[in-house]
């Protein structure tokens, strides 16, 4: 490079300090002086694209200086402080600066404001927290992405021992964004490695051993960690009346505990815990009269609204008994009948695999960002009758608390 990069310099200084490594003194002072001159306007560096990102770049530079203990409030003089308008990465940098530079005016109020903003951008589904997606958070030229923001937020909480009851939820939300055991970007894997190491030291430094005992009324079960080092499930029947669940661990370490209540309750209203489903049926053939008859071709349209980014999501939509899928590739299938099917809408979300089973249509997505996506499939009605269908179901495979259910009315097919 003929000129240095403020983004790369801030990253090198920040992650080196976070990892507990050392930059040679002469080089470190040169890097810090470059960052300070950039913030003060003595050095001008244009980004690779035309974007109003100068305040965000300056915040990252000041945060790097704050990590090494060389930031002061005067550096903020060239930045208009409006964290509500900033992307997540800038709010995390700002929060980090406030935690490390005690001389900033009105610091306590601003700390509370930054924390409140971050909490408002997180949504919790079951045992994990996720940052709500925003197009502003995908800034590759600044080494910023939604999954990188998640692991950096986890690091910030761990470094300053904040949100003790919620930091595990943030960490689970970050890990849920992995695919095949890794995050998509090299930068995220670098920050994420540090975050997982610090989390393990903080919460899992002692291996779990001994026995965990759970009891509900007169029933009691135990888990011997010597025989089940990866943990296990203890299940109880529903008690006849209200009762307390008691859990005790005798031994070393502190095992993680997840409590779930499962009950077969008829679904009468749509249920959304991360996904909202809309399902419509239409006839493939023009001039179709009201009501379905045997031999009709039905186009099923599903629209799913996701509240947050998630990896590995499955859509499961039941079909009437006796109906057959079109588009399976088998002989005598009608290509014309399936030519109008929609797979994606406003955002490009494509299933990596579609399963056309005898009981349902299933689509598997490796990654689903926040927003709405659509999918369609076509079936032929081969059997007359009234068919009761289970709910249409959408679920994050590795975070099943994120789900959506839509009850289906009985499907009537005339002879």
C-alpha positions as CSV (number, residue, x, y, z in Angstrom):
1,X,0.0,0.0,0.0
2,X,1.3,3.5,-0.8
3,X,-0.7,4.9,2.1
4,X,-1.6,3.3,5.4
5,X,-5.1,2.2,6.4
6,X,-6.8,3.5,9.5
7,X,-9.2,0.6,9.5
8,X,-6.4,-2.0,9.4
9,X,-4.3,-0.2,11.9
10,X,-7.1,0.1,14.4
11,X,-7.8,-3.6,14.0
12,X,-4.2,-4.6,14.5
13,X,-3.8,-2.5,17.7
14,X,-7.2,-3.7,19.1
15,X,-6.9,-7.4,18.5
16,X,-3.2,-7.5,19.5
17,X,-4.1,-6.0,22.9
18,X,-7.2,-8.1,23.3
19,X,-5.1,-11.3,22.7
20,X,-2.5,-10.3,25.2
21,X,0.2,-10.0,22.6
22,X,2.8,-7.2,22.3
23,X,3.7,-5.0,19.4
24,X,7.4,-3.9,19.4
25,X,7.6,-0.5,21.2
26,X,8.8,1.5,18.2
27,X,6.1,0.1,15.9
28,X,3.4,0.5,18.6
29,X,4.1,4.2,19.1
30,X,4.1,4.8,15.3
31,X,0.7,3.0,15.0
32,X,-0.8,4.9,17.9
33,X,0.5,8.2,16.5
34,X,-1.0,7.4,13.1
35,X,-4.4,6.7,14.7
36,X,-4.3,9.9,16.7
37,X,-3.3,12.0,13.7
38,X,-6.2,10.4,11.7
39,X,-8.7,11.2,14.4
40,X,-7.4,14.8,14.7
41,X,-7.6,15.3,10.9
42,X,-3.8,15.6,10.4
43,X,-3.9,12.5,8.2
44,X,-6.7,12.0,5.6
45,X,-7.5,8.6,4.3
46,X,-10.3,7.9,1.9
47,X,-12.1,4.6,2.0
48,X,-12.4,2.2,-0.9
49,X,-16.0,3.3,-1.5
50,X,-17.8,6.6,-1.2
51,X,-19.7,6.4,2.1
52,X,-20.4,8.6,5.1
53,X,-18.3,6.4,7.4
54,X,-15.7,8.8,8.8
55,X,-17.3,9.0,12.3
56,X,-17.4,5.2,12.4
57,X,-13.8,4.9,11.4
58,X,-12.7,7.5,14.0
59,X,-14.6,5.7,16.7
60,X,-12.8,2.5,15.9
61,X,-9.5,4.3,16.0
62,X,-10.3,5.9,19.4
63,X,-11.4,2.6,20.8
64,X,-8.0,1.1,19.7
65,X,-6.2,3.9,21.5
66,X,-8.5,3.4,24.6
67,X,-7.6,-0.3,24.7
68,X,-3.9,0.7,25.1
69,X,-4.7,3.5,27.6
70,X,-3.8,6.3,25.2
71,X,-7.2,7.9,24.5
72,X,-8.4,11.1,25.9
73,X,-11.8,13.0,25.7
74,X,-10.3,15.6,23.4
75,X,-10.2,13.0,20.6
76,X,-14.0,13.0,20.5
77,X,-14.2,16.7,19.6
78,X,-14.5,16.0,15.8
79,X,-17.4,13.5,16.2
80,X,-21.0,14.3,16.6
81,X,-22.2,11.9,19.4
82,X,-25.5,10.4,18.2
83,X,-25.3,6.6,19.0
84,X,-29.0,6.0,18.2
85,X,-28.1,6.6,14.5
86,X,-25.0,4.6,14.5
87,X,-24.7,0.9,13.4
88,X,-24.0,-1.7,16.0
89,X,-20.3,-1.7,15.5
90,X,-20.0,2.0,16.3
91,X,-22.2,1.7,19.4
92,X,-20.0,-1.2,20.6
93,X,-16.9,1.0,20.0
94,X,-18.5,3.9,21.8
95,X,-19.5,1.8,24.8
96,X,-16.0,0.4,24.9
97,X,-14.5,3.9,24.9
98,X,-16.8,5.1,27.7
99,X,-15.9,2.1,29.8
100,X,-12.1,2.8,29.4
101,X,-11.9,6.6,29.4
102,X,-13.1,7.8,32.7
103,X,-12.7,11.6,32.0
104,X,-15.4,11.8,29.3
105,X,-18.0,14.4,30.3
106,X,-21.4,13.1,31.4
107,X,-19.9,9.6,31.3
108,X,-22.5,7.8,33.5
109,X,-25.5,9.1,31.5
110,X,-23.8,8.2,28.3
111,X,-22.8,4.7,29.6
112,X,-26.4,4.0,30.5
113,X,-27.6,5.3,27.1
114,X,-25.1,3.1,25.2
115,X,-26.1,0.0,27.2
116,X,-29.8,0.7,26.7
117,X,-29.3,1.1,22.9
118,X,-27.5,-2.3,22.8
119,X,-30.2,-4.0,24.8
120,X,-32.9,-2.5,22.6
121,X,-31.2,-4.0,19.5
122,X,-31.0,-7.5,20.9
123,X,-33.9,-9.9,20.9
124,X,-34.0,-13.0,23.0
125,X,-35.5,-16.3,21.8
126,X,-35.2,-19.1,24.3
127,X,-31.6,-19.6,25.3
128,X,-29.9,-17.1,23.0
129,X,-29.8,-13.4,22.2
130,X,-29.3,-12.0,18.7
131,X,-28.7,-8.6,17.3
132,X,-31.5,-7.5,15.0
133,X,-30.2,-7.2,11.4
134,X,-29.6,-3.9,9.8
135,X,-28.1,-3.2,6.3
136,X,-25.8,-0.7,8.0
137,X,-24.1,-3.5,9.9
138,X,-22.7,-5.2,6.7
139,X,-19.7,-3.0,6.0
140,X,-17.0,-5.2,4.6
141,X,-14.6,-2.3,3.9
142,X,-14.6,-1.5,7.6
143,X,-14.1,-5.2,8.6
144,X,-17.6,-5.1,10.1
145,X,-20.4,-7.7,9.8
146,X,-23.4,-8.8,12.0
147,X,-21.6,-11.9,13.3
148,X,-18.5,-9.9,14.0
149,X,-20.6,-7.5,16.1
150,X,-22.0,-10.4,18.1
151,X,-18.6,-11.8,19.1
152,X,-17.2,-8.3,19.8
153,X,-20.2,-7.6,22.1
154,X,-19.5,-10.9,23.9
155,X,-15.9,-9.9,24.4
156,X,-16.8,-6.4,25.7
157,X,-19.2,-8.0,28.2
158,X,-16.6,-10.5,29.3
159,X,-13.8,-8.0,29.6
160,X,-15.8,-5.7,31.9
161,X,-17.8,-8.5,33.7
162,X,-21.2,-7.0,32.5
163,X,-24.6,-8.7,32.1
164,X,-23.5,-11.8,34.1
165,X,-27.0,-13.4,33.6
166,X,-27.1,-12.6,29.9
167,X,-23.5,-13.0,28.6
168,X,-24.1,-16.8,28.0
169,X,-27.1,-15.9,25.9
170,X,-25.0,-13.5,23.8
171,X,-22.3,-16.1,23.4
172,X,-24.9,-18.7,22.3
173,X,-26.3,-16.2,19.8
174,X,-22.8,-15.7,18.4
175,X,-22.1,-19.4,18.1
176,X,-25.4,-20.0,16.4
177,X,-24.1,-17.9,13.5
178,X,-21.3,-20.5,12.8
179,X,-21.5,-22.8,9.8
180,X,-19.5,-26.1,10.0
181,X,-17.8,-24.9,13.2
182,X,-16.6,-21.5,11.9
183,X,-17.9,-18.0,11.2
184,X,-17.9,-16.8,7.6
185,X,-15.2,-14.2,7.9
186,X,-11.5,-14.5,9.0
187,X,-11.9,-11.3,11.1
188,X,-14.9,-12.8,13.0
189,X,-13.0,-16.0,13.6
190,X,-10.1,-14.1,15.1
191,X,-12.4,-12.1,17.5
192,X,-14.5,-15.2,18.1
193,X,-11.5,-17.3,19.1
194,X,-10.7,-14.8,21.8
195,X,-14.3,-14.6,22.9
196,X,-14.7,-18.3,23.3
197,X,-11.4,-18.6,25.1
198,X,-12.3,-15.9,27.6
199,X,-15.8,-17.3,28.0
200,X,-14.4,-20.7,28.8
201,X,-12.0,-19.3,31.3
202,X,-14.7,-17.3,33.0
203,X,-17.5,-19.9,33.2
204,X,-16.0,-23.3,32.4
205,X,-12.5,-23.3,33.9
206,X,-13.3,-26.3,36.0
207,X,-14.4,-29.5,34.3
208,X,-17.8,-30.8,35.5
209,X,-17.7,-33.9,37.6
210,X,-19.9,-35.6,40.2
211,X,-23.6,-36.1,40.2
212,X,-26.5,-33.8,39.3
213,X,-29.8,-34.7,41.0
214,X,-33.3,-33.4,39.9
215,X,-36.5,-34.1,41.7
216,X,-40.1,-33.2,41.1
217,X,-42.5,-34.2,43.9
218,X,-41.7,-37.8,44.7
219,X,-39.9,-38.5,41.4
220,X,-36.1,-38.1,41.3
221,X,-33.5,-38.6,38.6
222,X,-29.7,-38.2,38.5
223,X,-27.0,-37.6,35.9
224,X,-23.6,-39.1,36.6
225,X,-21.0,-37.0,34.8
226,X,-18.5,-39.8,34.9
227,X,-20.7,-41.8,32.6
228,X,-22.1,-38.8,30.6
229,X,-19.3,-36.2,30.3
230,X,-21.3,-34.4,27.6
231,X,-24.4,-34.1,29.7
232,X,-27.9,-35.6,29.2
233,X,-31.6,-35.2,29.6
234,X,-33.7,-35.8,32.8
235,X,-37.4,-35.9,31.9
236,X,-40.4,-35.9,34.3
237,X,-44.1,-36.4,33.7
238,X,-46.3,-33.4,34.4
239,X,-47.3,-33.4,38.1
240,X,-51.0,-33.5,39.0
241,X,-50.7,-30.2,40.8
242,X,-48.3,-27.3,41.1
243,X,-44.9,-28.4,42.3
244,X,-41.3,-27.2,42.6
245,X,-38.5,-28.6,40.4
246,X,-35.4,-29.0,42.6
247,X,-31.9,-29.4,41.2
248,X,-28.7,-30.0,43.1
249,X,-25.2,-30.6,41.9
250,X,-22.6,-32.3,44.1
251,X,-19.1,-32.3,42.6
252,X,-16.7,-30.0,40.8
253,X,-17.6,-27.5,38.2
254,X,-20.8,-25.7,37.3
255,X,-22.9,-27.5,34.7
256,X,-25.2,-25.5,32.4
257,X,-28.9,-26.2,32.9
258,X,-31.7,-25.7,30.4
259,X,-35.3,-26.2,31.6
260,X,-38.0,-26.9,29.1
261,X,-41.7,-27.5,29.5
262,X,-43.3,-29.7,26.8
263,X,-47.1,-30.2,26.5
264,X,-49.3,-31.4,23.7
265,X,-51.7,-28.4,23.5
266,X,-53.9,-27.9,20.4
267,X,-52.8,-24.9,18.3
268,X,-55.7,-22.6,17.6
269,X,-53.9,-19.3,16.8
270,X,-50.7,-18.6,14.9
271,X,-47.6,-18.7,17.2
272,X,-44.5,-16.7,16.6
273,X,-41.2,-17.0,18.5
274,X,-38.8,-15.8,15.9
275,X,-40.7,-16.6,12.7
276,X,-44.1,-15.4,11.4
277,X,-45.8,-17.5,8.7
278,X,-48.3,-16.6,6.0
279,X,-49.7,-19.4,3.9
280,X,-51.9,-19.0,0.8
281,X,-53.3,-21.5,-1.8
282,X,-54.1,-20.7,-5.4
283,X,-55.0,-22.8,-8.5
284,X,-52.5,-23.3,-11.2
285,X,-55.2,-23.6,-13.8
286,X,-57.0,-20.5,-15.1
287,X,-60.8,-20.3,-14.7
288,X,-60.8,-22.4,-11.6
289,X,-64.1,-22.4,-9.8
290,X,-64.4,-22.2,-6.0
291,X,-63.6,-25.3,-4.0
292,X,-61.1,-28.0,-4.6
293,X,-61.7,-31.1,-6.7
294,X,-59.8,-34.3,-7.3
295,X,-57.2,-33.7,-10.0
296,X,-56.7,-30.0,-9.3
297,X,-53.2,-28.5,-9.2
298,X,-52.6,-26.3,-6.1
299,X,-49.8,-23.7,-5.8
300,X,-48.8,-23.3,-2.1
301,X,-47.2,-20.0,-1.3
302,X,-45.4,-19.6,2.0
303,X,-44.1,-16.2,3.3
304,X,-41.9,-16.3,6.4
305,X,-40.8,-13.2,8.3
306,X,-37.6,-13.8,10.3
307,X,-36.9,-11.6,13.3
308,X,-33.1,-12.2,13.3
309,X,-30.3,-13.8,11.4
310,X,-30.0,-17.6,11.9
311,X,-28.2,-20.5,10.3
312,X,-29.9,-23.8,9.3
313,X,-33.6,-23.1,9.2
314,X,-36.2,-25.6,8.1
315,X,-39.7,-24.9,6.7
316,X,-42.1,-27.9,7.1
317,X,-45.5,-27.6,5.4
318,X,-48.0,-30.5,5.5
319,X,-50.0,-31.7,2.4
320,X,-53.3,-33.6,2.2
321,X,-53.1,-37.4,2.3
322,X,-52.9,-38.8,-1.2
323,X,-51.6,-35.6,-2.8
324,X,-48.5,-35.8,-5.0
325,X,-45.7,-33.3,-5.5
326,X,-44.9,-31.8,-8.9
327,X,-41.3,-31.0,-9.7
328,X,-39.8,-34.2,-8.3
329,X,-38.1,-34.9,-11.6
330,X,-39.9,-38.2,-12.1
331,X,-41.4,-39.1,-15.5
332,X,-44.8,-37.6,-16.5
333,X,-44.1,-34.6,-14.2
334,X,-45.4,-31.4,-15.7
335,X,-42.7,-28.8,-16.1
336,X,-45.2,-26.2,-17.2
337,X,-47.2,-26.6,-14.0
338,X,-44.2,-25.7,-11.8
339,X,-42.6,-23.1,-14.1
340,X,-44.2,-20.2,-12.2
341,X,-43.0,-21.1,-8.7
342,X,-41.3,-18.4,-6.7
343,X,-38.2,-19.4,-4.6
344,X,-37.0,-16.0,-3.3
345,X,-38.5,-12.5,-2.8
346,X,-36.9,-9.3,-1.6
347,X,-33.8,-10.9,-0.2
348,X,-31.9,-13.8,-1.8
349,X,-32.6,-16.7,0.4
350,X,-32.3,-20.0,-1.3
351,X,-32.9,-23.5,0.1
352,X,-29.9,-25.7,-0.1
353,X,-32.2,-28.8,-0.2
354,X,-35.9,-29.3,-0.8
355,X,-37.6,-32.5,0.4
356,X,-40.9,-33.5,-1.2
357,X,-42.1,-36.2,1.1
358,X,-45.5,-38.0,1.0
359,X,-46.7,-36.1,4.1
360,X,-45.1,-32.6,3.7
361,X,-42.9,-30.2,1.8
362,X,-39.6,-29.3,3.6
363,X,-37.1,-26.7,2.6
364,X,-33.7,-26.4,4.4
365,X,-31.8,-23.1,4.4
366,X,-28.2,-22.8,5.4
367,X,-28.6,-19.1,6.3
368,X,-31.6,-16.9,6.8
369,X,-31.1,-13.2,7.5
370,X,-33.6,-11.0,9.2
371,X,-36.5,-10.1,6.9
372,X,-39.1,-11.8,4.8
373,X,-38.5,-14.6,2.3
374,X,-40.9,-16.7,0.2
375,X,-41.1,-20.1,-1.3
376,X,-43.7,-21.9,-3.4
377,X,-44.4,-25.5,-4.4
378,X,-47.1,-27.3,-6.4
379,X,-49.2,-30.4,-5.6
380,X,-51.8,-32.4,-7.4
381,X,-54.9,-33.5,-5.4
382,X,-55.5,-37.2,-6.1
383,X,-57.9,-38.2,-3.3
384,X,-61.3,-36.7,-2.3
385,X,-62.3,-36.2,1.3
386,X,-61.7,-33.9,4.3
387,X,-58.1,-33.9,5.5
388,X,-57.0,-32.5,8.9
389,X,-53.5,-31.1,8.7
390,X,-50.9,-30.5,11.4
391,X,-49.6,-26.9,11.7
392,X,-47.1,-25.4,9.3
393,X,-43.8,-25.2,11.2
394,X,-40.6,-23.2,10.8
395,X,-37.7,-23.8,13.1
396,X,-34.0,-23.1,13.6
397,X,-32.5,-26.6,13.7
398,X,-29.8,-25.8,16.3
399,X,-31.9,-23.3,18.3
400,X,-35.3,-24.8,18.4
401,X,-36.7,-22.1,20.6
402,X,-36.7,-20.0,17.5
403,X,-39.8,-21.2,15.7
404,X,-43.2,-20.3,14.2
405,X,-46.4,-22.3,13.9
406,X,-49.5,-21.7,11.8
407,X,-52.6,-23.9,12.3
408,X,-54.2,-25.2,9.1
409,X,-57.9,-25.5,8.6
410,X,-59.3,-28.9,7.3
411,X,-58.6,-29.3,3.6
412,X,-61.7,-30.4,1.7
413,X,-61.4,-32.1,-1.7
414,X,-64.6,-32.9,-3.7
415,X,-64.8,-36.0,-5.9
